[in-house]
Amino acid sequence: MRYLPLWGLAIACAACSKPPQPHEPPTPQARAETPWDSLEAQKKKAQDVQKTVDEQAKAQAKAIEAQTQ
């Protein structure tokens, strides 16, 4: 009879506890635009233009060298 309240408490605690929920990764959030995004876009465009100019300069140098030989 002494242990009856302890058993009752243990059973009540076991009944109240919930099984652990599986851990779900957080949902990805939309990227917020920052003030320097437009600057980054301009930088990327300038790099692409520079790449095109360099390729054209190489092609022109090859053409000049081919004519001089």
N, C-alpha and C positions, 0 to 999 in steps of 0.2 A: 504494500500500500504506500510505502514511502516513495517508491520510484514512479508511481502512476503519474504525478504531475510532470515529472521530467520526460517520461515517454510521450505524454500528451503534447508537451512543448516541442519535442523533437519531431513528432509527426506533423504538427501544425507548421513548423518551419519548412519541412520537406515539401509539404503540399503547396506552400506559398511561393516557393522558388520556381522561376521560369527556366526552361532550358536555354542555353546560350544561343543567340541568333548568329547565323553565319555572317562573317565580316564581308561586307560589300564595298568595293572600291568607290571612292567618291566620283560622282558624275562630273565629266569635264565641263568646265564653264567656258563660255564664249570669251574670246580674247578681247580685252578692252583696248581701244585705240589710245595710243599715247601721243603726246605733242610732237615727238620726233619721228613718228612713223612716216610723215611726208618727206622728211629729210632723208630717211633711209631709202625711200623709194627713189628719190632724186639721185642719191649716191649710186644705187644699183643701175639706174638708167645711164648715168655718166660712165660707169665701169663698162657697161655693154657697148656704149658708143666708142669708148677708147679701145676696146677689144676689136671692134669692126675697123677702126682707123688703122690699128696696128697690122691687122690682116691685109688690108688694102695696100699699106706701105710695103709689106713684104712682097706682095704680088707685083707691085710696080718695080721694086728693086730687082726682082727676078727677070721681069720683062726687059728692063734696061740692060741688065747684064747679058741676057740672051742676044740682044741687038748688037752689043759691042764686040761680041766674039766672032 
